[in-house]
Amino acid sequence: MKLSDFVKEKRSSTNLTQPELAEKAGVGLRFVRDLEQGKDTVRLDKVNQVLQLFGYQLGAIPINYNIPDDKG
């Protein structure tokens, strides 16, 4: 699942609007919109501010090269 879809889903499931999410997370509305639209360049610290509201955080995980990708 894409990060943008995950944030949208969590926000919707908690009945928050984008402005409410931005206020609760302490980030700007523009950031929330960019995040939900899948902008490629967003600040990791701000992403984690948003995810923290839902009990999650984004971080480095090891890559498992033995799992085939869905590209073929």
ABEGO torsion letter per residue (X at the ends): XBAAAAAAAAAAAAGBBAAAAAAAAGBBAAAAAAAAAGBABBBAAAAAAAAAAAGBBBBBBBBBAABBBAAX
